[in-house]
Amino acid sequence: MKIFFPLIAVTLVFSSCKRQPLVGKIYLDSLINHYTIPAAVADNNTDMKFWQRRIDPKNQQNTSEARYAATLIMRFHHFGDINDARSADSIYRSISNTYRHKLASADLALVAAAMLQHRFSSAQLLLDSAKMLGIKNYTSNNVSFDVSFELGHYNEAKFYLAQLKPFKDYNYYFRRAKYDHLLGMTDSALSAINKAVALAKGPYLKDIALSNQGDLYLHTGDLEKALSAYKECVRINSVDFHSILGIGWIALVHDHDPVAANRLFNFVLSHNKLPDPLFKMYQAAQQSGNKSMQKKYAAAFVHAATDPRYGMMYNKYLIEIYTGILHQPNEAEKLARAELLNRATPQTYAWLAYALFKNNKKNEAYRVYEQYVAGRPLEGLELFYIGSLLKGMGKGYDANKYLNAALQNKYDLSPEMAATLANDPEL
């Protein structure tokens, strides 16, 4: 009976009534069959070759090396080759060394590279160095918000956001949306991201804002608006593979079409080098109730995501797999403890608490929850973790508060998690 539980459960969550598919075969076929590389990719490649030719190893300067590194970062955003991000990081470090760590712009570039690779504690140290050398207040407040937010220093992030408020520009509203979303102020977050979309200058910034808009609409359960945002992203930038994965997710959880979803996930896998599509394919196998395929894609994702070049970029998803289908809570606990050294947030403490719980260290798990998680803002996955922990410890009243909140964010959860909540008679 257990073997078929995910299929039965997900049917209850996502198929309680017949709905017209949102993604549709015509759009899906068109997206895949008429895919073309955007002009921005060719332009970036041209710039890359230009700046690379201007680099003189015997006379290392700043401009050519920095511009070349920037094109590597852009290519990473396009096609997900982690070697590009790491090479850019190395170039920025070389520039900083050449100028004996007295060039603020090099430190700022290193901050961005560290954030991209989820090295948040390192980003804070580099930002402190840049501030000591001297950077503009506007730049400082933007980057300080970003670093503080990721480190879980939310009062500091609030302060920096307040410094940006008078500008009421793209940068302010984009960050305002992130902060309001954290606090559960969904309407305000959507209002802010909509303003960021309207204020975006150029297709690159517009694509980023629209992609985040799509994520927010997905979070609220407004899948039609989420799909519209993702489609616009792909129209602007056909190598926005995050948005293509978002479209695939809607095909999975709304249209109940794992075949269509997997076509998109496989499409991304064939064009982008990051392991994200493998994680989505693992989740698609959950909805199909296919345990062997779940294990196959979970193992493939773990193999790819634990490549040392990724560092801690995929800890969140690895913990989900280790505490789930692979039944390796020891590995989950190790990753959660390592993540806390990188960023100690309510979310990362929730990861540790759940890993401890699954590792049968229930008392320690509850202590972590009480000291570092209770009463603090959490997202859907972490709400599920803490609710499950409390339920497993017999604290049903408190557990149900978390689990009901998680259920309100069901599209942020895996199909199996959503199914568990839908079939809980106490919710």
C-alpha positions in Angstrom: 0.0 0.0 0.0 2.8 2.4 0.8 4.3 2.1 -2.6 1.2 3.7 -4.2 0.6 6.3 -1.5 2.3 9.2 -3.2 0.2 8.7 -6.4 -3.0 8.5 -4.4 -2.2 11.4 -2.2 -1.0 13.8 -4.9 -4.2 13.0 -6.8 -6.1 14.3 -3.8 -3.9 17.5 -3.6 -3.7 18.5 -7.2 -6.5 16.7 -9.0 -9.6 17.2 -6.8 -11.3 18.8 -9.7 -10.7 18.8 -13.5 -9.0 21.9 -14.7 -7.9 23.1 -18.1 -4.2 22.8 -18.6 -2.3 26.1 -18.3 0.9 25.3 -20.1 -0.7 23.5 -23.1 1.0 21.3 -25.7 1.1 23.9 -28.4 3.1 26.3 -26.2 5.3 23.6 -25.0 6.1 22.3 -28.5 6.7 25.8 -29.7 9.1 26.6 -26.8 11.2 23.5 -27.4 11.0 23.2 -31.2 11.6 26.8 -32.0 14.2 27.5 -29.3 16.9 30.0 -30.5 19.8 31.5 -28.6 19.2 35.2 -27.9 21.3 37.9 -29.3 22.5 38.8 -25.8 24.4 35.5 -25.7 26.3 36.3 -29.0 26.9 39.9 -27.8 28.4 38.5 -24.5 30.6 36.1 -26.4 31.9 38.9 -28.6 32.7 41.0 -25.6 34.4 38.0 -24.0 36.7 37.5 -26.9 37.4 41.2 -27.1 38.4 41.6 -23.5 40.3 38.3 -23.4 42.5 39.5 -26.3 43.3 42.7 -24.5 44.7 40.9 -21.4 48.5 41.0 -21.2 49.8 38.5 -18.7 53.1 40.4 -18.5 51.3 43.7 -17.7 48.3 42.9 -15.5 45.9 45.8 -15.2 42.4 46.2 -14.0 39.9 47.1 -16.8 40.4 44.3 -19.3 40.6 41.5 -16.7 37.5 42.8 -14.8 35.5 43.2 -18.0 36.5 39.7 -19.1 35.5 38.3 -15.7 32.1 40.0 -16.0 31.5 38.2 -19.3 32.3 34.9 -17.6 29.7 35.7 -14.9 27.1 36.5 -17.5 27.9 33.2 -19.4 27.4 31.4 -16.1 24.0 33.0 -15.8 23.2 31.9 -19.3 24.3 28.3 -19.2 25.2 27.4 -15.6 28.8 26.3 -16.1 30.2 26.7 -12.5 33.7 26.8 -14.0 32.8 30.3 -15.4 31.8 31.6 -12.0 34.9 30.1 -10.4 37.2 31.5 -13.1 35.7 35.0 -12.7 36.2 34.7 -8.9 39.9 33.8 -9.5 40.4 36.8 -11.8 38.9 39.2 -9.3 41.2 37.8 -6.6 44.1 38.3 -8.9 43.2 41.9 -9.5 42.8 42.5 -5.8 46.2 41.0 -5.2 47.8 43.1 -7.9 46.5 46.2 -6.2 47.5 44.8 -2.8 43.8 44.6 -1.6 43.3 48.4 -1.8 40.9 48.4 -4.7 37.3 48.7 -3.5 35.8 47.7 -6.9 37.7 44.4 -6.8 36.3 43.6 -3.4 32.8 44.5 -4.5 33.1 42.1 -7.5 34.3 39.4 -5.1 31.3 40.1 -2.9 29.0 39.4 -5.9 31.0 36.3 -6.8 30.8 35.0 -3.3 27.1 35.6 -3.1 26.6 33.8 -6.4 28.3 30.7 -4.9 26.5 30.9 -1.6 29.6 31.9 0.4 27.7 34.4 2.5 30.1 34.7 5.4 33.0 35.4 3.0 30.8 38.0 1.3 30.4 39.9 4.6 34.2 40.0 5.1 34.8 41.2 1.6 32.1 43.8 1.9 33.6 45.1 5.1 36.9 45.5 3.3 35.3 47.4 0.4 33.6 49.7 2.9 36.9 50.4 4.6 38.4 51.3 1.3 35.5 53.5 0.4 32.4 53.0 -1.7 29.4 55.1 -2.5 26.6 55.1 0.0 24.0 54.0 -2.5 26.1 51.0 -3.6 27.0 50.2 0.0 23.3 50.2 1.1 22.2 47.9 -1.7 25.0 45.4 -1.3 24.7 45.6 2.5 21.1 44.7 2.3 21.8 41.7 0.1 24.5 40.3 2.4 22.6 41.0 5.6 19.4 39.4 4.2 21.2 36.2 3.2 23.0 36.0 6.6 19.7 36.3 8.5 20.6 39.7 9.9 17.1 41.0 9.3 17.2 44.1 11.5 20.3 45.3 9.6 18.7 44.5 6.3 15.7 46.6 7.4 18.0 49.5 8.2 19.7 49.4 4.8 16.3 49.1 3.0 15.2 52.2 4.8 18.2 54.0 3.4 17.2 53.0 -0.1 13.5 54.0 0.3 13.9 57.7 -0.7 15.1 56.6 -4.2 12.0 54.5 -4.9 13.8 52.9 -7.8 14.2 49.4 -9.2 16.8 48.4 -6.6 14.6 49.5 -3.7 11.4 47.8 -4.8 13.2 44.6 -5.8 14.7 44.4 -2.3 11.5 45.5 -0.7 9.7 42.6 -2.3 12.2 40.1 -0.8 11.9 41.6 2.6 8.1 41.8 2.6 7.9 38.2 1.3 10.1 37.1 4.2 7.7 38.6 6.7 4.7 37.0 5.0 3.4 40.3 3.7 2.5 38.8 0.3 0.3 41.7 -1.1 3.0 44.2 -0.3 5.7 42.0 -1.8 3.7 41.6 -5.0 3.1 45.3 -5.2 6.8 46.0 -4.8 8.0 43.4 -7.4 5.4 44.8 -9.8 6.9 48.2 -9.4 10.4 46.8 -9.9 9.2 45.2 -13.2 7.8 48.6 -14.3 11.0 50.5 -13.4 13.4 47.9 -14.9 15.8 49.5 -17.4 16.7 47.1 -20.1 15.8 43.5 -20.8 18.3 42.0 -18.3 16.9 43.7 -15.2 13.3 43.2 -16.5 13.9 39.5 -16.9 15.2 39.2 -13.3 12.3 41.1 -11.9 9.7 39.1 -13.9 11.2 35.8 -12.8 10.9 36.9 -9.2 7.4 38.0 -9.9 6.6 34.6 -11.2 8.1 32.9 -8.2 5.9 35.1 -5.9 2.7 34.4 -7.8 3.6 30.7 -7.6 4.0 31.1 -3.9 0.6 32.6 -3.5 -1.0 30.0 -5.7 -1.9 32.3 -8.6 -0.5 30.0 -11.2 -2.0 31.8 -14.2 -0.1 35.0 -13.3 3.0 33.0 -12.5 2.9 31.3 -15.9 2.3 34.7 -17.6 5.4 36.1 -15.9 7.6 33.1 -16.7 6.4 33.2 -20.4 7.3 36.8 -20.6 10.8 36.0 -19.2 11.4 33.4 -21.8 10.2 35.8 -24.5 12.7 38.4 -23.3 15.5 35.9 -22.6 15.2 32.4 -24.1 18.1 31.2 -21.8 16.2 32.0 -18.7 16.2 28.4 -17.7 14.9 29.2 -14.2 11.6 30.4 -15.7 11.4 27.4 -18.0 11.7 25.2 -14.9 8.9 27.2 -13.4 6.7 26.5 -16.4 7.5 22.8 -16.1 6.6 23.0 -12.4 3.2 24.5 -13.3 2.7 21.7 -15.8 3.4 19.2 -13.0 1.4 20.6 -10.1 -1.5 22.3 -11.9 -1.9 20.4 -15.2 -1.0 17.1 -13.6 1.1 16.3 -16.6 4.5 14.8 -15.5 5.3 13.9 -19.2 5.0 17.6 -20.2 6.9 18.7 -17.1 9.7 16.2 -17.8 10.0 17.4 -21.4 10.8 20.8 -20.0 13.1 19.6 -17.3 15.0 17.4 -19.8 15.2 20.4 -22.2 16.8 22.5 -19.5 19.1 19.6 -18.6 20.3 19.5 -22.2 21.1 23.2 -22.4 22.2 24.2 -18.9 24.9 22.6 -16.8 23.5 23.1 -13.3 21.9 20.1 -11.6 18.6 21.9 -10.8 16.5 20.0 -13.5 17.5 16.6 -11.9 15.9 17.8 -8.6 12.7 18.7 -10.4 12.7 15.3 -12.2 13.0 13.6 -8.8 10.0 15.6 -7.6 8.1 14.7 -10.8 8.7 11.0 -10.1 7.1 11.6 -6.7 3.9 12.7 -8.3 3.9 9.7 -10.5 4.4 7.4 -7.5 7.5 5.8 -9.1 9.9 5.0 -6.3 12.6 3.6 -8.5 12.7 6.8 -10.6 12.6 8.9 -7.5 15.8 7.1 -6.3 17.4 7.3 -9.7 16.9 11.1 -10.0 17.7 11.7 -6.4 21.0 9.8 -6.7 21.8 11.6 -10.0 21.1 15.0 -8.3 23.3 14.1 -5.3 26.1 13.0 -7.5 26.0 16.3 -9.5 25.3 18.7 -6.6 28.0 17.3 -4.3 30.7 18.2 -6.8 33.1 20.2 -4.7 33.0 23.0 -7.2 29.5 23.8 -6.1 30.5 24.2 -2.4 27.3 24.7 -0.4 25.1 26.0 -3.2 22.8 22.9 -3.0 22.7 22.1 0.7 19.0 23.0 1.0 18.0 20.4 -1.6 20.5 17.8 -0.6 19.1 17.9 3.0 15.6 17.4 1.6 16.8 14.3 -0.3 18.9 12.9 2.6 16.0 13.2 5.0 13.6 11.7 2.5 14.0 9.1 -0.2 17.7 8.3 0.4 17.2 7.9 4.2 20.6 9.3 5.1 19.9 11.7 8.1 23.5 11.6 9.2 24.5 13.3 5.9 21.7 15.8 6.3 22.9 16.7 9.8 26.4 17.2 8.6 25.3 19.5 5.8 23.0 21.5 8.1 25.8 22.0 10.7 28.1 23.2 7.9 25.5 25.5 6.6 25.2 27.2 9.9 28.8 28.2 9.7 28.0 29.9 6.4 24.7 31.5 7.5 22.8 31.1 10.7 19.2 31.9 9.8 15.8 30.7 11.1 15.6 28.7 7.9 19.0 27.0 8.2 18.3 26.2 11.9 15.1 24.6 10.8 17.1 22.4 8.4 19.3 21.3 11.3 16.3 20.7 13.6 14.6 18.5 11.0 17.8 16.6 10.2 18.3 16.0 14.0 14.7 14.8 14.3 15.1 12.4 11.3 18.4 11.2 12.9 16.4 10.3 16.0 18.0 13.1 18.1 14.6 14.5 19.1 15.5 16.3 22.3 18.3 18.2 20.6 16.1 18.9 17.6 13.5 20.5 19.9 16.1 22.6 21.7 17.3 24.0 18.3 13.7 24.7 17.4 12.9 26.5 20.7 16.1 28.6 20.7 16.6 29.5 17.1 13.4 28.9 15.1 10.2 29.4 17.2 8.5 32.7 16.4 10.7 33.6 13.5 9.8 33.9 9.8 9.9 30.7 7.8 9.0 29.6 4.2 7.0 26.7 3.1 9.6 24.0 3.3 10.8 25.0 6.7 7.2 25.3 8.0 6.7 21.7 6.9 9.9 20.6 8.6 9.1 22.2 11.9 5.4 21.1 11.8 6.5 17.5 11.1 9.1 17.7 14.0 6.5 18.9 16.5 3.9 16.4 15.3 6.5 13.6 15.7 7.1 14.8 19.3 3.4 14.7 20.2 2.9 18.5 20.2 -0.1 18.4 17.9 -1.5 21.9 18.6 1.7 23.7 17.7 2.5 21.3 14.9 -0.8 22.0 13.2 -0.2 25.7 13.2 3.0 25.2 11.2 1.5 22.5 9.0 -1.5 24.6 8.1 0.8 27.5 7.2 2.8 25.1 5.0 -0.4 23.9 3.4 -1.1 27.5 2.3 2.3 27.4 0.5 1.7 24.0 -1.1 3.2 24.9 -4.4 6.5 25.6 -2.6 6.5 22.0 -1.4 7.4 18.7 -3.1 4.3 16.7 -4.3 5.0 14.1 -1.6 5.0 16.8 1.2 1.8 18.4 -0.2 0.2 15.0 -0.3 1.1 14.3 3.3 -0.6 17.5 4.4 -3.6 17.0 2.2 -4.2 13.6 3.8 -3.7 14.7 7.4 -7.2 14.5 9.0 -6.2 17.1 11.6 -5.5 19.9 9.1 
